Amino acid sequence: MAGTGGLGQAGGVERVPVESSCLAAVGYDPADGALELEFTSGSVYRYLAVPEDVHRGLLAAESLGRYFHAWIRDRYEYRRIG
């Protein structure tokens, strides 16, 4: 359910809705650095061992899509969870 801020799968990281043309919601678990990104397409990915400052940077970015492509995509191990 895009942008609902529901619980993620496999661990239950809570995602919060964001204003973005490519991302619907973002969640983060600081205990293990799991960053969950729910895309507007409905797909959900969990990125592993992401530092907390990268999560904060994403939420503060003027363009979440540009930040994702520059600082997250192809930099962290990930799996599709939804």
TIVO-2410 file (N, C-alpha, C; in nm, 3 decimals):
# residues 82
REC num residu      c1      c2      c3 atome chaine
REC   1      M   0.084  -0.117   0.000     N      A
REC   1      M   0.000   0.000   0.000    CA      A
REC   1      M   0.089   0.123   0.000     C      A
REC   2      A   0.105   0.183  -0.111     N      A
REC   2      A   0.198   0.293  -0.128    CA      A
REC   2      A   0.163   0.411  -0.041     C      A
REC   3      G   0.266   0.458   0.032     N      A
REC   3      G   0.252   0.581   0.107    CA      A
REC   3      G   0.165   0.574   0.230     C      A
REC   4      T   0.134   0.455   0.277     N      A
REC   4      T   0.048   0.445   0.393    CA      A
REC   4      T   0.125   0.449   0.523     C      A
REC   5      G   0.257   0.434   0.517     N      A
REC   5      G   0.336   0.434   0.639    CA      A
REC   5      G   0.314   0.308   0.720     C      A
REC   6      G   0.276   0.201   0.652     N      A
REC   6      G   0.250   0.074   0.720    CA      A
REC   6      G   0.379   0.008   0.761     C      A
REC   7      L   0.367  -0.107   0.821     N      A
REC   7      L   0.484  -0.181   0.863    CA      A
REC   7      L   0.542  -0.255   0.746     C      A
REC   8      G   0.674  -0.255   0.739     N      A
REC   8      G   0.743  -0.331   0.637    CA      A
REC   8      G   0.740  -0.479   0.669     C      A
REC   9      Q   0.784  -0.560   0.576     N      A
REC   9      Q   0.788  -0.704   0.597    CA      A
REC   9      Q   0.921  -0.743   0.660     C      A
REC  10      A   0.928  -0.867   0.703     N      A
REC  10      A   1.053  -0.929   0.751    CA      A
REC  10      A   1.125  -0.841   0.851     C      A
REC  11      G   1.058  -0.804   0.958     N      A
REC  11      G   1.124  -0.726   1.061    CA      A
REC  11      G   1.043  -0.608   1.105     C      A
REC  12      G   0.951  -0.562   1.023     N      A
REC  12      G   0.857  -0.460   1.064    CA      A
REC  12      G   0.913  -0.322   1.084     C      A
REC  13      V   0.996  -0.273   0.992     N      A
REC  13      V   1.042  -0.135   0.998    CA      A
REC  13      V   0.925  -0.045   0.961     C      A
REC  14      E   0.893   0.049   1.048     N      A
REC  14      E   0.782   0.140   1.019    CA      A
REC  14      E   0.827   0.240   0.913     C      A
REC  15      R   0.745   0.255   0.809     N      A
REC  15      R   0.775   0.351   0.703    CA      A
REC  15      R   0.681   0.470   0.715     C      A
REC  16      V   0.735   0.588   0.689     N      A
REC  16      V   0.655   0.710   0.693    CA      A
REC  16      V   0.643   0.767   0.552     C      A
REC  17      P   0.528   0.821   0.517     N      A
REC  17      P   0.509   0.879   0.384    CA      A
REC  17      P   0.603   0.997   0.361     C      A
REC  18      V   0.649   1.011   0.235     N      A
REC  18      V   0.736   1.122   0.196    CA      A
REC  18      V   0.681   1.187   0.070     C      A
REC  19      E   0.720   1.311   0.048     N      A
REC  19      E   0.682   1.385  -0.072    CA      A
REC  19      E   0.791   1.364  -0.177     C      A
REC  20      S   0.763   1.284  -0.278     N      A
REC  20      S   0.862   1.254  -0.380    CA      A
REC  20      S   0.790   1.196  -0.501     C      A
REC  21      S   0.848   1.218  -0.618     N      A
REC  21      S   0.789   1.160  -0.738    CA      A
REC  21      S   0.829   1.014  -0.756     C      A
REC  22      C   0.932   0.967  -0.685     N      A
REC  22      C   0.973   0.828  -0.701    CA      A
REC  22      C   0.959   0.746  -0.573     C      A
REC  23      L   0.961   0.809  -0.456     N      A
REC  23      L   0.947   0.737  -0.330    CA      A
REC  23      L   0.814   0.771  -0.263     C      A
REC  24      A   0.748   0.669  -0.210     N      A
REC  24      A   0.621   0.690  -0.140    CA      A
REC  24      A   0.641   0.694   0.010     C      A
REC  25      A   0.737   0.612   0.061     N      A
REC  25      A   0.759   0.606   0.206    CA      A
REC  25      A   0.900   0.558   0.235     C      A
REC  26      V   0.950   0.598   0.352     N      A
REC  26      V   1.087   0.564   0.395    CA      A
REC  26      V   1.081   0.516   0.540     C      A
REC  27      G   1.154   0.410   0.569     N      A
REC  27      G   1.166   0.360   0.705    CA      A
REC  27      G   1.311   0.328   0.737     C      A
REC  28      Y   1.346   0.334   0.864     N      A
REC  28      Y   1.484   0.307   0.903    CA      A
REC  28      Y   1.489   0.243   1.040     C      A
REC  29      D   1.572   0.141   1.055     N      A
REC  29      D   1.595   0.076   1.183    CA      A
REC  29      D   1.740   0.101   1.222     C      A
REC  30      P   1.765   0.193   1.316     N      A
REC  30      P   1.903   0.225   1.353    CA      A
REC  30      P   1.977   0.110   1.420     C      A
REC  31      A   1.906   0.013   1.473     N      A
REC  31      A   1.972  -0.100   1.540    CA      A
REC  31      A   2.057  -0.181   1.443     C      A
REC  32      D   2.010  -0.197   1.320     N      A
REC  32      D   2.089  -0.274   1.222    CA      A
REC  32      D   2.114  -0.199   1.091     C      A
REC  33      G   2.073  -0.073   1.084     N      A
REC  33      G   2.099   0.007   0.965    CA      A
REC  33      G   2.013  -0.033   0.846     C      A
REC  34      A   1.897  -0.093   0.872     N      A
REC  34      A   1.808  -0.133   0.762    CA      A
REC  34      A   1.727  -0.012   0.715     C      A
REC  35      L   1.742   0.023   0.589     N      A
REC  35      L   1.669   0.133   0.528    CA      A
REC  35      L   1.568   0.073   0.433     C      A
REC  36      E   1.440   0.094   0.459     N      A
REC  36      E   1.335   0.045   0.370    CA      A
REC  36      E   1.281   0.160   0.287     C      A
REC  37      L   1.278   0.136   0.157     N      A
REC  37      L   1.226   0.236   0.064    CA      A
REC  37      L   1.109   0.178  -0.012     C      A
REC  38      E   0.996   0.244  -0.001     N      A
REC  38      E   0.876   0.207  -0.075    CA      A
REC  38      E   0.865   0.305  -0.192     C      A
REC  39      F   0.871   0.252  -0.313     N      A
REC  39      F   0.866   0.335  -0.432    CA      A
REC  39      F   0.722   0.359  -0.474     C      A
REC  40      T   0.701   0.462  -0.552     N      A
REC  40      T   0.565   0.495  -0.596    CA      A
REC  40      T   0.507   0.384  -0.683     C      A
REC  41      S   0.591   0.299  -0.738     N      A
REC  41      S   0.545   0.183  -0.816    CA      A
REC  41      S   0.482   0.077  -0.727     C      A
REC  42      G   0.507   0.087  -0.595     N      A
REC  42      G   0.458  -0.012  -0.501    CA      A
REC  42      G   0.565  -0.110  -0.455     C      A
REC  43      S   0.679  -0.115  -0.524     N      A
REC  43      S   0.789  -0.203  -0.484    CA      A
REC  43      S   0.853  -0.152  -0.356     C      A
REC  44      V   0.896  -0.245  -0.271     N      A
REC  44      V   0.963  -0.211  -0.146    CA      A
REC  44      V   1.097  -0.282  -0.142     C      A
REC  45      Y   1.203  -0.207  -0.111     N      A
REC  45      Y   1.337  -0.262  -0.101    CA      A
REC  45      Y   1.395  -0.231   0.035     C      A
REC  46      R   1.471  -0.326   0.088     N      A
REC  46      R   1.543  -0.306   0.213    CA      A
REC  46      R   1.693  -0.300   0.181     C      A
REC  47      Y   1.755  -0.189   0.216     N      A
REC  47      Y   1.899  -0.169   0.200    CA      A
REC  47      Y   1.964  -0.196   0.335     C      A
REC  48      L   2.076  -0.269   0.334     N      A
REC  48      L   2.137  -0.318   0.456    CA      A
REC  48      L   2.260  -0.237   0.496     C      A
REC  49      A   2.278  -0.223   0.628     N      A
REC  49      A   2.396  -0.157   0.686    CA      A
REC  49      A   2.414  -0.014   0.635     C      A
REC  50      V   2.305   0.059   0.629     N      A
REC  50      V   2.308   0.199   0.585    CA      A
REC  50      V   2.330   0.288   0.708     C      A
REC  51      P   2.432   0.374   0.706     N      A
REC  51      P   2.455   0.461   0.821    CA      A
REC  51      P   2.338   0.556   0.845     C      A
REC  52      E   2.318   0.591   0.970     N      A
REC  52      E   2.206   0.678   1.007    CA      A
REC  52      E   2.214   0.815   0.939     C      A
REC  53      D   2.335   0.865   0.916     N      A
REC  53      D   2.347   0.996   0.850    CA      A
REC  53      D   2.299   0.991   0.705     C      A
REC  54      V   2.308   0.875   0.641     N      A
REC  54      V   2.255   0.862   0.505    CA      A
REC  54      V   2.102   0.867   0.509     C      A
REC  55      H   2.043   0.803   0.607     N      A
REC  55      H   1.896   0.810   0.624    CA      A
REC  55      H   1.853   0.954   0.648     C      A
REC  56      R   1.921   1.022   0.739     N      A
REC  56      R   1.886   1.163   0.767    CA      A
REC  56      R   1.905   1.249   0.644     C      A
REC  57      G   2.012   1.224   0.569     N      A
REC  57      G   2.038   1.300   0.446    CA      A
REC  57      G   1.927   1.280   0.344     C      A
REC  58      L   1.879   1.157   0.333     N      A
REC  58      L   1.770   1.129   0.239    CA      A
REC  58      L   1.645   1.209   0.276     C      A
REC  59      L   1.609   1.206   0.404     N      A
REC  59      L   1.489   1.277   0.447    CA      A
REC  59      L   1.501   1.429   0.433     C      A
REC  60      A   1.623   1.480   0.441     N      A
REC  60      A   1.646   1.624   0.433    CA      A
REC  60      A   1.672   1.673   0.290     C      A
REC  61      A   1.687   1.581   0.197     N      A
REC  61      A   1.726   1.617   0.060    CA      A
REC  61      A   1.616   1.695  -0.011     C      A
REC  62      E   1.659   1.788  -0.094     N      A
REC  62      E   1.565   1.863  -0.176    CA      A
REC  62      E   1.495   1.770  -0.275     C      A
REC  63      S   1.572   1.675  -0.330     N      A
REC  63      S   1.517   1.574  -0.421    CA      A
REC  63      S   1.554   1.436  -0.367     C      A
REC  64      L   1.455   1.363  -0.318     N      A
REC  64      L   1.481   1.230  -0.264    CA      A
REC  64      L   1.532   1.135  -0.372     C      A
REC  65      G   1.479   1.148  -0.492     N      A
REC  65      G   1.522   1.063  -0.603    CA      A
REC  65      G   1.668   1.084  -0.637     C      A
REC  66      R   1.710   1.209  -0.647     N      A
REC  66      R   1.850   1.238  -0.678    CA      A
REC  66      R   1.942   1.189  -0.566     C      A
REC  67      Y   1.900   1.209  -0.441     N      A
REC  67      Y   1.980   1.162  -0.328    CA      A
REC  67      Y   1.992   1.010  -0.331     C      A
REC  68      F   1.881   0.942  -0.356     N      A
REC  68      F   1.882   0.796  -0.365    CA      A
REC  68      F   1.981   0.749  -0.471     C      A
REC  69      H   1.976   0.809  -0.589     N      A
REC  69      H   2.066   0.766  -0.697    CA      A
REC  69      H   2.212   0.798  -0.668     C      A
REC  70      A   2.238   0.908  -0.598     N      A
REC  70      A   2.376   0.948  -0.571    CA      A
REC  70      A   2.438   0.877  -0.451     C      A
REC  71      W   2.358   0.849  -0.348     N      A
REC  71      W   2.415   0.804  -0.220    CA      A
REC  71      W   2.370   0.668  -0.172     C      A
REC  72      I   2.268   0.607  -0.235     N      A
REC  72      I   2.217   0.479  -0.185    CA      A
REC  72      I   2.222   0.370  -0.292     C      A
REC  73      R   2.164   0.396  -0.406     N      A
REC  73      R   2.159   0.296  -0.513    CA      A
REC  73      R   2.301   0.251  -0.550     C      A
REC  74      D   2.320   0.123  -0.564     N      A
REC  74      D   2.448   0.062  -0.602    CA      A
REC  74      D   2.559   0.079  -0.498     C      A
REC  75      R   2.525   0.126  -0.377     N      A
REC  75      R   2.626   0.143  -0.272    CA      A
REC  75      R   2.606   0.046  -0.156     C      A
REC  76      Y   2.485  -0.006  -0.142     N      A
REC  76      Y   2.453  -0.094  -0.030    CA      A
REC  76      Y   2.387  -0.220  -0.081     C      A
REC  77      E   2.412  -0.331  -0.009     N      A
REC  77      E   2.343  -0.455  -0.040    CA      A
REC  77      E   2.193  -0.434  -0.015     C      A
REC  78      Y   2.110  -0.496  -0.097     N      A
REC  78      Y   1.967  -0.477  -0.082    CA      A
REC  78      Y   1.893  -0.604  -0.120     C      A
REC  79      R   1.768  -0.607  -0.083     N      A
REC  79      R   1.678  -0.713  -0.128    CA      A
REC  79      R   1.539  -0.655  -0.146     C      A
REC  80      R   1.469  -0.709  -0.242     N      A
REC  80      R   1.330  -0.666  -0.262    CA      A
REC  80      R   1.243  -0.743  -0.163     C      A
REC  81      I   1.160  -0.671  -0.087     N      A
REC  81      I   1.077  -0.737   0.014    CA      A
REC  81      I   0.928  -0.718  -0.014     C      A
REC  82      G   0.896  -0.645  -0.118     N      A
REC  82      G   0.755  -0.624  -0.150    CA      A
REC  82      G   0.737  -0.562  -0.284     C      A
***
